[in-house]
């Protein structure tokens, strides 16, 4: 049970939308830059490579691509991306391994993108062409991007080599809004059961060659179960410049979230499914993510695109567990485990797209290179504790350092993709990639 209140002021934008849609099929000199097509409210092309380019018409993609736009998300209004993916794309199931709706495991055709360290990550995820599988463990944190910033979601099945690491079961590409195609503003407030309250706003616009878009989201609730609250604060902003031959965007994503979860209960305890097996189990995620992407027509048949990014992420986790070594009444009954991940990532990529003909057939060929670099520090501590009557933990000792490690990652890739139009009903697609990865793990404790 709940309520929702929305105030919006759409601008007169039918002419802009129509011009942008038509731009996909005309020369770059006669309409808006067609490389902006992936930011449109109506999507007719698929980003078959991670870096900025023209995309491929959906009918020519050799896969059952599932596409969802901001309009689709707005009609259902789930509170997070995991809930939307659970109820809409086919072949997707969701598992709440962390016990919090903002930290779901997304399973697609048996492959997983999860925020849980140690889970085999079989899906690659991208935001505006930047890989968002974290450098430490390749995990995907679904709570870091506000839904109100999403222009479209593309779920591309199969192990397309152009997308690189973790693309075993598929790739999930998220494209964000721009002021050119989402002018106007809205303010929204809502509330409901379990103490839920929240709100969001968004505003976008365009002046000559400059456009801008900003959105922020806040949500707070105590959760449907005991000791299961969430507090989510997300923000996104983008500034862009474009003409008929060039497109440049700078965006910033910020998040500061406090999320608590509850574990699965033994079957014998199902008389009250709201109880926690043990508590606390809490995560705090903080993230700042700066991206730069752009494209430019070198000629009517030659497009150069690229991106660069910097990402900083911090996770603090505290979890309570039963002490499996407990045997005597004097032994501690429980353990409190605490871990901290501090990581920084940066990278860049470049892609060249050539439009032309091969043997008189339309052909689009792309070749690109990328580099992703990460540095992460990981510490894990443990302390003895006893349980209260409702299975909360009370510490009986200080924390003892168990792990203190640092990792460094460097991933280099070269890829190509070619789409040859054989006829009205047939298209031949080929793609490939060469990766070189280096992962270094160092012990900082001096004991391992």
Secondary structure by P-SEA (a helix, b strand, c coil): cbbbbbbbbbcccaaaaaaaaacccccccccccccccccccccccccccccccccccccccccbbbbbcaaaaaacccccaaaaaacccccbbbbcccccccbbbbbcccccccccccccccbbbbcccccccccccccccccccccccccbbbbbcccccccccccccbbbbbbbbccccccccccccccccccccccccccccccccccbbbbbbbbbcccccccbbbbbbbbbbbbbcccccbbbbbbbbbbbbbbbbccccccccccccccccccccbbbbbbbbbbbbbcccccccbbbbcccbbbbbbbbbbbbbccccccccccccbbbbbbbbbbcccccbbbbbbbbbcccbbbbbbbbcccccbbbbbbbbbbbbbbcccbbbbbcccccccccbbbbbbbbbcbbbbbbbccccbbbbbbcbbbbbbbbbbbccccc
